[in-house]
């Protein structure tokens, strides 16, 4: 586990605050949890709201963003 966390801290985007929009149990957003475990600052919104995302990005100076979007037809 120590080795994994050290490797996560070496990722190029690990120096930025990461913002995740979506459920953390999905594989993609789960990366946010891994980064958090490695000590990377993380902001999470439980669901997508354009205004909320943009407000958070501006206020927190977010530089990395991961969004899990489900398209319903």
C-alpha positions in Angstrom: 0.0 0.0 0.0 2.8 2.4 0.8 4.3 1.8 -2.6 1.0 2.4 -4.3 0.4 5.7 -2.5 4.0 6.8 -3.3 3.3 6.1 -7.0 0.1 8.0 -6.9 1.9 11.1 -5.5 4.3 10.9 -8.5 1.4 11.3 -11.1 1.7 14.7 -13.0 -1.7 15.9 -11.9 -1.2 14.9 -8.2 0.1 18.4 -7.5 -3.3 20.0 -8.3 -6.6 20.1 -6.5 -8.8 17.4 -8.1 -12.5 17.8 -8.6 -14.7 14.8 -9.0 -18.4 15.0 -10.1 -20.1 11.7 -9.8 -20.4 8.7 -7.6 -17.1 7.6 -6.1 -18.0 3.9 -6.5 -17.5 4.0 -10.2 -14.1 3.1 -11.6 -13.2 6.5 -13.0 -14.2 8.7 -10.0 -12.6 6.1 -7.7 -9.3 7.5 -8.9 -10.2 10.6 -6.8 -10.4 8.4 -3.7 -7.0 6.9 -4.5 -5.6 10.4 -4.9 -7.2 11.5 -1.6 -5.5 8.5 0.1 -2.2 9.7 -1.3 -2.8 13.2 0.2 -4.0 15.0 -2.9 -6.6 17.7 -2.2 -10.0 16.5 -3.5 -13.3 18.3 -4.0 -16.5 16.1 -4.6 -19.9 17.1 -5.9 -22.5 14.3 -5.6 -24.2 15.1 -8.9 -23.7 17.4 -11.9 -25.0 20.9 -11.8 -23.3 23.2 -14.3 -23.4 26.3 -12.1 -22.2 24.3 -9.0 -19.3 22.8 -11.0 -18.2 26.2 -12.4 -18.5 27.9 -9.0 -16.4 25.2 -7.4 -13.8 25.3 -10.2 -13.4 29.1 -9.9 -13.5 29.2 -6.1 -11.1 26.3 -5.4 -8.9 27.0 -8.5 -9.4 23.5 -9.7 -6.9 22.3 -12.3 -7.9 18.7 -12.7 -11.5 17.6 -13.2 -13.1 14.2 -13.6 -16.8 13.9 -14.4 -18.8 10.8 -14.7 -21.8 11.7 -17.0 -24.5 9.3 -17.8 -26.5 10.0 -21.0 -30.1 8.9 -20.8 -31.9 8.6 -24.1 
